[in-house]
Amino acid sequence: AALTVARDNVKIIEARYRNGDAMIIELIQGQVDLTALERQLADLSAQIHLAWLELDAALGNVVGVTR
């Protein structure tokens, strides 16, 4: 949900910038915030995936090894 809100905010700021109601720095900051949120989401997804792999390994289920 936060990603959708950040994307919408960038679209709104872009429209305001085109109309002359926002400065370029606001647009850049919105894009930086969106990129940071996307990076954070990717990082958290990777951490969750790693945690599942570690749990599987702790249970004796190693990726690529069949019993």
Secondary structure, DSSP 8 states (H G I E B T S, - for coil): -HHHHHHHHHHHHHHHHHTTSS-HHHHHHHHHHHHHHHHHHHHHHHHHHHHHHHHHHHTT--TT---
